Amino acid sequence: MATEQQDVAAVLEQFEKDRRYIESHWDELLDQHLGRWVVVYGEELVGEGATLPDALDEARPKCAIENAAVEFITDEPRNMLL
Amino acid sequence: MSQINGRFREQEPLPSPLVTAVVEIPNLGVSASVEFLVDTGAARTVIHPGDVLKFGIDIVTYAAHACPRTFSGVGGEASYGVEDAILHFKNVKANLRTFIGPLDPCQFDFALNKNVPSLLGRDFLNQGRLIVDYENNELSFEMRPAI
């Protein structure tokens, strides 16, 4: 399981692309998946569901979910005090 | 090179400073990619529910064996499991004690439903020089060299 540092850059590069994919396709995701969780890997939607476990179950056969980008699609602005 | 570069998530009313890392937790035999909110208000680095599930951790099973520690926040108190982790950034590797939770299933579900992000706290950020310059679109962190 030990993570090789030379692999990290490639994994993170893809992960960041997938995070950006969600942001750049936000309006489309809002139209089609409002109130649901989505899983993106390889800049493709690979899973979605009413709960995150459901979305991960759908995505699991298609990708390495530990490196996928996940997001709850909501039209409520994220205003958090943490 | 010991610099970590992050970015701002622009689609929010007030854009969030974010950095990504592959987080490895040897004791649990798991690793996952995590997007952290850079949070100088958080004392500790915390892995929150959306990412906990990506690690494949079942919180009920984990809570039964975890070494819990309680923290206070604006939402009240919550217990987290303590785990030694390795954070792999693109150019930096750091050992850090991280906190997984909340362990209480009700609080876990609440944080999951609110999509609460994982937090990169001062336990990490105080080890170097953090620049958060939204005006110039610069989010960077330079690790202090080990003595």
HADDOCK unambig.tbl for C-alpha pairs under 7 A between the chains (distance, minus, plus):
assign (segid A and resid 1 and name CA) (segid B and resid 29 and name CA) 6.55 0.50 0.50
assign (segid A and resid 8 and name CA) (segid B and resid 22 and name CA) 6.87 0.50 0.50
assign (segid A and resid 8 and name CA) (segid B and resid 88 and name CA) 6.76 0.50 0.50
assign (segid A and resid 8 and name CA) (segid B and resid 90 and name CA) 6.26 0.50 0.50
assign (segid A and resid 9 and name CA) (segid B and resid 90 and name CA) 4.93 0.50 0.50
assign (segid A and resid 12 and name CA) (segid B and resid 20 and name CA) 6.94 0.50 0.50
assign (segid A and resid 12 and name CA) (segid B and resid 21 and name CA) 6.79 0.50 0.50
assign (segid A and resid 65 and name CA) (segid B and resid 54 and name CA) 6.32 0.50 0.50
assign (segid A and resid 66 and name CA) (segid B and resid 32 and name CA) 4.56 0.50 0.50
assign (segid A and resid 66 and name CA) (segid B and resid 33 and name CA) 6.28 0.50 0.50
assign (segid A and resid 66 and name CA) (segid B and resid 54 and name CA) 4.90 0.50 0.50
assign (segid A and resid 66 and name CA) (segid B and resid 55 and name CA) 5.80 0.50 0.50
assign (segid A and resid 67 and name CA) (segid B and resid 32 and name CA) 5.54 0.50 0.50
assign (segid A and resid 67 and name CA) (segid B and resid 33 and name CA) 4.85 0.50 0.50
assign (segid A and resid 72 and name CA) (segid B and resid 115 and name CA) 6.41 0.50 0.50
assign (segid A and resid 77 and name CA) (segid B and resid 12 and name CA) 6.43 0.50 0.50
assign (segid A and resid 77 and name CA) (segid B and resid 13 and name CA) 6.72 0.50 0.50
assign (segid A and resid 78 and name CA) (segid B and resid 12 and name CA) 6.32 0.50 0.50
assign (segid A and resid 82 and name CA) (segid B and resid 74 and name CA) 6.92 0.50 0.50
